[in-house]
Amino acid sequence: MIDARSTSFGERARKRGLTAFLLMSYGVAWGWEVVARLLLGWSLVNPLVQVPVAFAPAAAALVVRRWVTREGFADAGSRLRLRPAWRYYLLAWLGPLGVAAAVVGVAAASGRWEPSVGPMADLVPGVPVWSVPLLLCAVAPIVTVALWGEEFGWTGYLLLRICPGRPRRAALSAGLIAAVWHYPLALLGYAEFRHPALGLVGWTAWILCQEVILAWLRARSRSIWPACLAHAGNNFVLVPLTTALLLGQGGFGHEGIQLLVVLVLGAVAAGPLVRAGRQESRE
């Protein structure tokens, strides 16, 4: 887990940078989503809406590091570090597929779901069912650059600055901030829940668990890129597979799938979270 210590540029600069970062990240993303949806009538699925939103945290971190605090980019984690960190790239790449398999396994163990390849056959038309997970895993590295827009902000800046010296609190705080940042997607029609309040609670828990795992990857690899890859796997492997296999099957809705994912991600995140807590208690 990241040991987010206060850096040499000082506490006042840290707080000033955090304030500017949050105002820009939220202001650009929320402002553009409201304008695009309510004034222009565009769907939030539109790439012209998604791209400025997705890169808002990165743009905010760049502006803060370069012009607000002028601290530079030495600890931003921008280097790939492929050779020393290859194990964490492998975990980030295949981990979402493993989580998806565990989620489906829990669903089957509950007795409410029976295996059915029909929905997954429609996920990538014309592709053999057995190869769909492999195809999705192949797509994840390709779209990893798109997730840099968030992770350069969340794990490359916010995680290191939000709670210096308290890695567990930093991961949970960054996760909560990132979760709330996503709320307009649910409130403006991108994601639909039968029970919006319950859906937002599940979404928040999901992103909190994910951020703990991303923080661990960031700390162990000393790079933001495994976190970007894992985030891509969440969006393009875990979500499509669990949705295709479970939604509407055995009574599972979006909220039920969220609960299963949170249970599995929570179990995965428990180890890093406990170790981070022990690290905090020793200091």
BALOBA-1460 file (C-alpha; in Angstrom, 3 decimals):
// residues 283
<rec num="1" residu="m" x="0.000" y="0.000" z="0.000"/>
<rec num="2" residu="i" x="1.234" y="3.499" z="-0.792"/>
<rec num="3" residu="d" x="3.024" y="5.194" z="2.092"/>
<rec num="4" residu="a" x="1.673" y="8.648" z="1.372"/>
<rec num="5" residu="r" x="4.033" y="10.797" z="3.408"/>
<rec num="6" residu="s" x="4.059" y="14.558" z="3.380"/>
<rec num="7" residu="t" x="6.598" y="15.707" z="0.818"/>
<rec num="8" residu="s" x="9.199" y="18.425" z="1.004"/>
<rec num="9" residu="f" x="7.056" y="21.142" z="-0.569"/>
<rec num="10" residu="g" x="5.149" y="21.523" z="2.709"/>
<rec num="11" residu="e" x="1.779" y="21.032" z="4.317"/>
<rec num="12" residu="r" x="0.301" y="24.307" z="3.136"/>
<rec num="13" residu="a" x="1.214" y="23.552" z="-0.474"/>
<rec num="14" residu="r" x="-0.180" y="20.023" z="-0.100"/>
<rec num="15" residu="k" x="-3.558" y="21.348" z="1.015"/>
<rec num="16" residu="r" x="-3.572" y="24.029" z="-1.660"/>
<rec num="17" residu="g" x="-2.770" y="21.422" z="-4.294"/>
<rec num="18" residu="l" x="-5.457" y="19.030" z="-3.055"/>
<rec num="19" residu="t" x="-8.076" y="21.753" z="-3.063"/>
<rec num="20" residu="a" x="-7.191" y="22.815" z="-6.607"/>
<rec num="21" residu="f" x="-7.072" y="19.200" z="-7.789"/>
<rec num="22" residu="l" x="-10.510" y="18.349" z="-6.404"/>
<rec num="23" residu="l" x="-12.106" y="21.539" z="-7.688"/>
<rec num="24" residu="m" x="-10.777" y="20.943" z="-11.197"/>
<rec num="25" residu="s" x="-11.469" y="17.184" z="-11.264"/>
<rec num="26" residu="y" x="-15.043" y="17.584" z="-10.091"/>
<rec num="27" residu="g" x="-15.702" y="20.915" z="-11.769"/>
<rec num="28" residu="v" x="-14.659" y="19.828" z="-15.256"/>
<rec num="29" residu="a" x="-16.257" y="16.373" z="-15.073"/>
<rec num="30" residu="w" x="-19.541" y="17.310" z="-13.393"/>
<rec num="31" residu="g" x="-19.876" y="20.583" z="-15.267"/>
<rec num="32" residu="w" x="-19.403" y="18.991" z="-18.684"/>
<rec num="33" residu="e" x="-21.738" y="16.077" z="-17.867"/>
<rec num="34" residu="v" x="-24.509" y="18.460" z="-16.821"/>
<rec num="35" residu="v" x="-24.014" y="20.690" z="-19.875"/>
<rec num="36" residu="a" x="-23.841" y="17.753" z="-22.291"/>
<rec num="37" residu="r" x="-26.859" y="15.926" z="-20.868"/>
<rec num="38" residu="l" x="-29.220" y="18.657" z="-19.753"/>
<rec num="39" residu="l" x="-28.389" y="21.489" z="-22.158"/>
<rec num="40" residu="l" x="-27.195" y="19.689" z="-25.283"/>
<rec num="41" residu="g" x="-29.301" y="16.557" z="-24.815"/>
<rec num="42" residu="w" x="-26.370" y="14.223" z="-25.490"/>
<rec num="43" residu="s" x="-26.138" y="10.723" z="-24.029"/>
<rec num="44" residu="l" x="-23.314" y="10.192" z="-21.556"/>
<rec num="45" residu="v" x="-22.317" y="7.197" z="-23.683"/>
<rec num="46" residu="n" x="-21.206" y="9.664" z="-26.374"/>
<rec num="47" residu="p" x="-17.370" y="9.673" z="-26.619"/>
<rec num="48" residu="l" x="-17.493" y="13.473" z="-26.925"/>
<rec num="49" residu="v" x="-18.874" y="13.463" z="-23.391"/>
<rec num="50" residu="q" x="-16.778" y="10.649" z="-21.973"/>
<rec num="51" residu="v" x="-13.308" y="11.716" z="-23.118"/>
<rec num="52" residu="p" x="-13.183" y="15.144" z="-21.376"/>
<rec num="53" residu="v" x="-14.667" y="13.565" z="-18.238"/>
<rec num="54" residu="a" x="-12.263" y="10.603" z="-18.211"/>
<rec num="55" residu="f" x="-9.210" y="12.859" z="-18.533"/>
<rec num="56" residu="a" x="-10.329" y="15.500" z="-16.041"/>
<rec num="57" residu="p" x="-8.394" y="13.987" z="-13.058"/>
<rec num="58" residu="a" x="-5.215" y="13.701" z="-15.132"/>
<rec num="59" residu="a" x="-5.539" y="17.261" z="-16.408"/>
<rec num="60" residu="a" x="-6.123" y="18.482" z="-12.856"/>
<rec num="61" residu="a" x="-3.040" y="16.629" z="-11.581"/>
<rec num="62" residu="l" x="-0.908" y="18.017" z="-14.417"/>
<rec num="63" residu="v" x="-2.011" y="21.590" z="-13.729"/>
<rec num="64" residu="v" x="-1.491" y="21.258" z="-9.965"/>
<rec num="65" residu="r" x="1.933" y="19.629" z="-10.213"/>
<rec num="66" residu="r" x="3.168" y="22.049" z="-12.860"/>
<rec num="67" residu="w" x="1.657" y="25.400" z="-11.887"/>
<rec num="68" residu="v" x="-0.139" y="25.325" z="-8.516"/>
<rec num="69" residu="t" x="2.370" y="23.635" z="-6.207"/>
<rec num="70" residu="r" x="5.199" y="23.354" z="-8.745"/>
<rec num="71" residu="e" x="6.280" y="20.103" z="-7.118"/>
<rec num="72" residu="g" x="7.018" y="18.401" z="-10.429"/>
<rec num="73" residu="f" x="6.394" y="14.793" z="-11.436"/>
<rec num="74" residu="a" x="9.109" y="12.807" z="-9.654"/>
<rec num="75" residu="d" x="6.632" y="10.744" z="-7.599"/>
<rec num="76" residu="a" x="3.860" y="10.535" z="-10.217"/>
<rec num="77" residu="g" x="4.647" y="6.903" z="-11.084"/>
<rec num="78" residu="s" x="4.630" y="7.531" z="-14.830"/>
<rec num="79" residu="r" x="7.436" y="5.088" z="-15.695"/>
<rec num="80" residu="l" x="6.297" y="1.684" z="-16.973"/>
<rec num="81" residu="r" x="8.883" y="-0.369" z="-15.013"/>
<rec num="82" residu="l" x="7.894" y="-3.443" z="-17.032"/>
<rec num="83" residu="r" x="10.847" y="-5.623" z="-16.079"/>
<rec num="84" residu="p" x="10.844" y="-5.223" z="-12.271"/>
<rec num="85" residu="a" x="7.045" y="-5.008" z="-12.039"/>
<rec num="86" residu="w" x="5.987" y="-7.696" z="-14.542"/>
<rec num="87" residu="r" x="4.263" y="-9.782" z="-11.818"/>
<rec num="88" residu="y" x="1.963" y="-6.901" z="-10.968"/>
<rec num="89" residu="y" x="1.160" y="-6.293" z="-14.624"/>
<rec num="90" residu="l" x="0.213" y="-9.965" z="-14.894"/>
<rec num="91" residu="l" x="-2.000" y="-9.727" z="-11.800"/>
<rec num="92" residu="a" x="-3.599" y="-6.531" z="-13.097"/>
<rec num="93" residu="w" x="-4.259" y="-8.151" z="-16.484"/>
<rec num="94" residu="l" x="-5.663" y="-11.511" z="-15.394"/>
<rec num="95" residu="g" x="-7.036" y="-10.517" z="-11.998"/>
<rec num="96" residu="p" x="-10.362" y="-9.125" z="-13.321"/>
<rec num="97" residu="l" x="-10.987" y="-12.399" z="-15.163"/>
<rec num="98" residu="g" x="-10.342" y="-14.292" z="-11.931"/>
<rec num="99" residu="v" x="-12.708" y="-11.998" z="-10.029"/>
<rec num="100" residu="a" x="-15.384" y="-12.521" z="-12.696"/>
<rec num="101" residu="a" x="-14.978" y="-16.295" z="-12.388"/>
<rec num="102" residu="a" x="-15.254" y="-16.059" z="-8.595"/>
<rec num="103" residu="v" x="-18.386" y="-13.886" z="-8.838"/>
<rec num="104" residu="v" x="-20.049" y="-16.371" z="-11.164"/>
<rec num="105" residu="g" x="-18.972" y="-19.189" z="-8.854"/>
<rec num="106" residu="v" x="-20.582" y="-17.485" z="-5.860"/>
<rec num="107" residu="a" x="-23.757" y="-16.971" z="-7.897"/>
<rec num="108" residu="a" x="-23.830" y="-20.661" z="-8.791"/>
<rec num="109" residu="a" x="-23.160" y="-21.667" z="-5.181"/>
<rec num="110" residu="s" x="-26.134" y="-19.575" z="-4.071"/>
<rec num="111" residu="g" x="-28.429" y="-21.926" z="-5.953"/>
<rec num="112" residu="r" x="-30.118" y="-19.034" z="-7.776"/>
<rec num="113" residu="w" x="-28.165" y="-19.319" z="-11.009"/>
<rec num="114" residu="e" x="-27.367" y="-22.126" z="-13.398"/>
<rec num="115" residu="p" x="-24.686" y="-21.960" z="-16.102"/>
<rec num="116" residu="s" x="-25.947" y="-20.559" z="-19.381"/>
<rec num="117" residu="v" x="-23.777" y="-19.523" z="-22.325"/>
<rec num="118" residu="g" x="-26.633" y="-17.899" z="-24.213"/>
<rec num="119" residu="p" x="-26.189" y="-14.350" z="-22.862"/>
<rec num="120" residu="m" x="-22.403" y="-14.489" z="-23.242"/>
<rec num="121" residu="a" x="-22.787" y="-15.672" z="-26.837"/>
<rec num="122" residu="d" x="-24.434" y="-12.328" z="-27.593"/>
<rec num="123" residu="l" x="-21.641" y="-10.328" z="-25.945"/>
<rec num="124" residu="v" x="-19.312" y="-10.550" z="-28.968"/>
<rec num="125" residu="p" x="-21.425" y="-11.759" z="-31.916"/>
<rec num="126" residu="g" x="-19.711" y="-14.149" z="-34.293"/>
<rec num="127" residu="v" x="-17.021" y="-15.114" z="-31.787"/>
<rec num="128" residu="p" x="-17.021" y="-18.608" z="-30.213"/>
<rec num="129" residu="v" x="-18.302" y="-18.475" z="-26.647"/>
<rec num="130" residu="w" x="-15.181" y="-20.062" z="-25.182"/>
<rec num="131" residu="s" x="-12.987" y="-17.308" z="-26.633"/>
<rec num="132" residu="v" x="-15.029" y="-14.337" z="-25.369"/>
<rec num="133" residu="p" x="-13.136" y="-14.011" z="-22.035"/>
<rec num="134" residu="l" x="-9.828" y="-14.270" z="-23.897"/>
<rec num="135" residu="l" x="-10.900" y="-11.608" z="-26.365"/>
<rec num="136" residu="l" x="-11.943" y="-9.258" z="-23.562"/>
<rec num="137" residu="c" x="-8.615" y="-9.813" z="-21.799"/>
<rec num="138" residu="a" x="-6.844" y="-8.977" z="-25.063"/>
<rec num="139" residu="v" x="-8.817" y="-5.735" z="-25.328"/>
<rec num="140" residu="a" x="-7.932" y="-4.556" z="-21.798"/>
<rec num="141" residu="p" x="-4.257" y="-3.694" z="-22.504"/>
<rec num="142" residu="i" x="-5.300" y="-1.808" z="-25.643"/>
<rec num="143" residu="v" x="-7.668" y="0.491" z="-23.756"/>
<rec num="144" residu="t" x="-5.362" y="0.902" z="-20.759"/>
<rec num="145" residu="v" x="-4.172" y="4.306" z="-22.005"/>
<rec num="146" residu="a" x="-7.741" y="5.598" z="-21.745"/>
<rec num="147" residu="l" x="-7.767" y="4.790" z="-18.019"/>
<rec num="148" residu="w" x="-4.591" y="6.828" z="-17.515"/>
<rec num="149" residu="g" x="-6.916" y="9.826" z="-17.469"/>
<rec num="150" residu="e" x="-8.298" y="8.734" z="-14.119"/>
<rec num="151" residu="e" x="-5.369" y="6.911" z="-12.564"/>
<rec num="152" residu="f" x="-2.783" y="9.651" z="-13.140"/>
<rec num="153" residu="g" x="-5.113" y="11.722" z="-10.983"/>
<rec num="154" residu="w" x="-6.380" y="9.214" z="-8.407"/>
<rec num="155" residu="t" x="-3.384" y="6.910" z="-7.812"/>
<rec num="156" residu="g" x="-0.698" y="9.193" z="-9.246"/>
<rec num="157" residu="y" x="-1.607" y="12.273" z="-7.231"/>
<rec num="158" residu="l" x="-4.592" y="12.054" z="-4.864"/>
<rec num="159" residu="l" x="-3.520" y="8.801" z="-3.200"/>
<rec num="160" residu="l" x="-0.139" y="10.291" z="-2.270"/>
<rec num="161" residu="r" x="-1.519" y="13.578" z="-0.972"/>
<rec num="162" residu="i" x="-4.844" y="12.905" z="0.740"/>
<rec num="163" residu="c" x="-3.657" y="11.362" z="4.055"/>
<rec num="164" residu="p" x="0.147" y="11.496" z="4.377"/>
<rec num="165" residu="g" x="1.601" y="8.642" z="6.414"/>
<rec num="166" residu="r" x="-1.740" y="6.763" z="6.604"/>
<rec num="167" residu="p" x="-1.897" y="4.365" z="3.637"/>
<rec num="168" residu="r" x="-5.152" y="2.662" z="4.652"/>
<rec num="169" residu="r" x="-6.972" y="5.922" z="5.205"/>
<rec num="170" residu="a" x="-5.476" y="7.291" z="1.974"/>
<rec num="171" residu="a" x="-6.769" y="4.366" z="-0.098"/>
<rec num="172" residu="l" x="-10.254" y="4.528" z="1.424"/>
<rec num="173" residu="s" x="-10.437" y="8.313" z="1.136"/>
<rec num="174" residu="a" x="-9.261" y="8.274" z="-2.485"/>
<rec num="175" residu="g" x="-11.758" y="5.504" z="-3.222"/>
<rec num="176" residu="l" x="-14.638" y="7.468" z="-1.732"/>
<rec num="177" residu="i" x="-13.669" y="10.603" z="-3.654"/>
<rec num="178" residu="a" x="-13.419" y="8.632" z="-6.898"/>
<rec num="179" residu="a" x="-16.782" y="6.960" z="-6.217"/>
<rec num="180" residu="v" x="-18.631" y="10.239" z="-5.633"/>
<rec num="181" residu="w" x="-16.972" y="11.662" z="-8.759"/>
<rec num="182" residu="h" x="-18.769" y="8.915" z="-10.736"/>
<rec num="183" residu="y" x="-22.247" y="9.659" z="-9.329"/>
<rec num="184" residu="p" x="-23.517" y="11.809" z="-12.252"/>
<rec num="185" residu="l" x="-23.202" y="8.738" z="-14.477"/>
<rec num="186" residu="a" x="-25.964" y="7.115" z="-12.426"/>
<rec num="187" residu="l" x="-28.000" y="10.284" z="-11.957"/>
<rec num="188" residu="l" x="-27.956" y="11.386" z="-15.605"/>
<rec num="189" residu="g" x="-28.853" y="8.127" z="-17.323"/>
<rec num="190" residu="y" x="-25.539" y="6.373" z="-18.064"/>
<rec num="191" residu="a" x="-26.125" y="3.634" z="-15.483"/>
<rec num="192" residu="e" x="-29.656" y="2.688" z="-14.500"/>
<rec num="193" residu="f" x="-30.651" y="1.056" z="-11.224"/>
<rec num="194" residu="r" x="-34.082" y="-0.155" z="-10.164"/>
<rec num="195" residu="h" x="-33.261" y="1.221" z="-6.726"/>
<rec num="196" residu="p" x="-30.974" y="4.248" z="-7.273"/>
<rec num="197" residu="a" x="-29.963" y="4.713" z="-3.621"/>
<rec num="198" residu="l" x="-29.075" y="1.030" z="-3.259"/>
<rec num="199" residu="g" x="-27.275" y="1.112" z="-6.584"/>
<rec num="200" residu="l" x="-25.140" y="4.062" z="-5.527"/>
<rec num="201" residu="v" x="-24.244" y="2.351" z="-2.250"/>
<rec num="202" residu="g" x="-23.145" y="-0.750" z="-4.149"/>
<rec num="203" residu="w" x="-21.232" y="1.302" z="-6.687"/>
<rec num="204" residu="t" x="-19.451" y="3.184" z="-3.895"/>
<rec num="205" residu="a" x="-18.456" y="-0.041" z="-2.146"/>
<rec num="206" residu="w" x="-17.225" y="-1.492" z="-5.454"/>
<rec num="207" residu="i" x="-15.002" y="1.514" z="-6.194"/>
<rec num="208" residu="l" x="-13.695" y="1.604" z="-2.607"/>
<rec num="209" residu="c" x="-12.601" y="-2.037" z="-2.839"/>
<rec num="210" residu="q" x="-11.127" y="-1.421" z="-6.268"/>
<rec num="211" residu="e" x="-9.148" y="1.585" z="-5.068"/>
<rec num="212" residu="v" x="-7.574" y="-0.440" z="-2.255"/>
<rec num="213" residu="i" x="-6.388" y="-2.974" z="-4.828"/>
<rec num="214" residu="l" x="-5.165" y="-0.261" z="-7.196"/>
<rec num="215" residu="a" x="-3.292" y="1.416" z="-4.349"/>
<rec num="216" residu="w" x="-1.585" y="-1.892" z="-3.578"/>
<rec num="217" residu="l" x="-0.599" y="-2.340" z="-7.227"/>
<rec num="218" residu="r" x="0.708" y="1.230" z="-7.309"/>
<rec num="219" residu="a" x="2.816" y="0.705" z="-4.206"/>
<rec num="220" residu="r" x="4.229" y="-2.676" z="-5.177"/>
<rec num="221" residu="s" x="5.016" y="-1.777" z="-8.791"/>
<rec num="222" residu="r" x="5.961" y="1.872" z="-8.132"/>
<rec num="223" residu="s" x="4.061" y="2.729" z="-11.302"/>
<rec num="224" residu="i" x="0.520" y="3.833" z="-12.076"/>
<rec num="225" residu="w" x="0.341" y="1.630" z="-15.178"/>
<rec num="226" residu="p" x="-0.620" y="-1.662" z="-13.467"/>
<rec num="227" residu="a" x="-3.446" y="0.301" z="-11.801"/>
<rec num="228" residu="c" x="-4.505" y="1.591" z="-15.234"/>
<rec num="229" residu="l" x="-4.478" y="-1.968" z="-16.597"/>
<rec num="230" residu="a" x="-6.505" y="-3.320" z="-13.665"/>
<rec num="231" residu="h" x="-9.000" y="-0.475" z="-14.033"/>
<rec num="232" residu="a" x="-9.336" y="-1.329" z="-17.736"/>
<rec num="233" residu="g" x="-9.921" y="-4.949" z="-16.778"/>
<rec num="234" residu="n" x="-12.667" y="-3.894" z="-14.392"/>
<rec num="235" residu="n" x="-14.448" y="-1.914" z="-17.129"/>
<rec num="236" residu="f" x="-13.876" y="-4.211" z="-20.103"/>
<rec num="237" residu="v" x="-13.597" y="-7.712" z="-18.570"/>
<rec num="238" residu="l" x="-15.237" y="-7.905" z="-15.143"/>
<rec num="239" residu="v" x="-18.300" y="-5.762" z="-15.865"/>
<rec num="240" residu="p" x="-19.247" y="-7.211" z="-19.288"/>
<rec num="241" residu="l" x="-18.709" y="-10.832" z="-18.259"/>
<rec num="242" residu="t" x="-20.654" y="-10.682" z="-14.994"/>
<rec num="243" residu="t" x="-23.424" y="-8.650" z="-16.617"/>
<rec num="244" residu="a" x="-23.759" y="-10.968" z="-19.613"/>
<rec num="245" residu="l" x="-23.753" y="-14.116" z="-17.500"/>
<rec num="246" residu="l" x="-25.846" y="-13.013" z="-14.523"/>
<rec num="247" residu="l" x="-28.163" y="-10.126" z="-15.411"/>
<rec num="248" residu="g" x="-31.728" y="-11.363" z="-15.460"/>
<rec num="249" residu="q" x="-30.615" y="-14.910" z="-14.723"/>
<rec num="250" residu="g" x="-31.907" y="-16.380" z="-11.470"/>
<rec num="251" residu="g" x="-33.366" y="-13.025" z="-10.480"/>
<rec num="252" residu="f" x="-30.046" y="-11.179" z="-10.462"/>
<rec num="253" residu="g" x="-30.366" y="-7.467" z="-11.255"/>
<rec num="254" residu="h" x="-27.655" y="-4.819" z="-11.353"/>
<rec num="255" residu="e" x="-27.785" y="-4.417" z="-7.577"/>
<rec num="256" residu="g" x="-27.442" y="-8.169" z="-7.003"/>
<rec num="257" residu="i" x="-24.455" y="-8.388" z="-9.323"/>
<rec num="258" residu="q" x="-22.887" y="-5.430" z="-7.528"/>
<rec num="259" residu="l" x="-23.280" y="-7.215" z="-4.200"/>
<rec num="260" residu="l" x="-21.532" y="-10.335" z="-5.502"/>
<rec num="261" residu="v" x="-18.683" y="-8.287" z="-7.011"/>
<rec num="262" residu="v" x="-18.252" y="-6.314" z="-3.784"/>
<rec num="263" residu="l" x="-18.094" y="-9.553" z="-1.765"/>
<rec num="264" residu="v" x="-15.320" y="-10.932" z="-3.966"/>
<rec num="265" residu="l" x="-13.409" y="-7.640" z="-4.326"/>
<rec num="266" residu="g" x="-13.755" y="-7.063" z="-0.587"/>
<rec num="267" residu="a" x="-12.145" y="-10.429" z="0.096"/>
<rec num="268" residu="v" x="-9.282" y="-9.583" z="-2.290"/>
<rec num="269" residu="a" x="-8.825" y="-6.104" z="-0.793"/>
<rec num="270" residu="a" x="-8.891" y="-7.314" z="2.816"/>
<rec num="271" residu="g" x="-5.248" y="-8.413" z="2.828"/>
<rec num="272" residu="p" x="-3.734" y="-5.113" z="1.627"/>
<rec num="273" residu="l" x="-6.111" y="-3.180" z="3.866"/>
<rec num="274" residu="v" x="-5.143" y="-5.128" z="6.996"/>
<rec num="275" residu="r" x="-1.428" y="-4.788" z="6.231"/>
<rec num="276" residu="a" x="-1.830" y="-1.055" z="5.679"/>
<rec num="277" residu="g" x="-3.589" y="-0.776" z="9.036"/>
<rec num="278" residu="r" x="-0.722" y="-2.558" z="10.745"/>
<rec num="279" residu="q" x="1.725" y="-0.219" z="9.054"/>
<rec num="280" residu="e" x="-0.212" y="2.787" z="10.360"/>
<rec num="281" residu="s" x="-0.308" y="1.386" z="13.916"/>
<rec num="282" residu="r" x="3.473" y="0.929" z="13.973"/>
<rec num="283" residu="e" x="4.101" y="4.579" z="13.103"/>
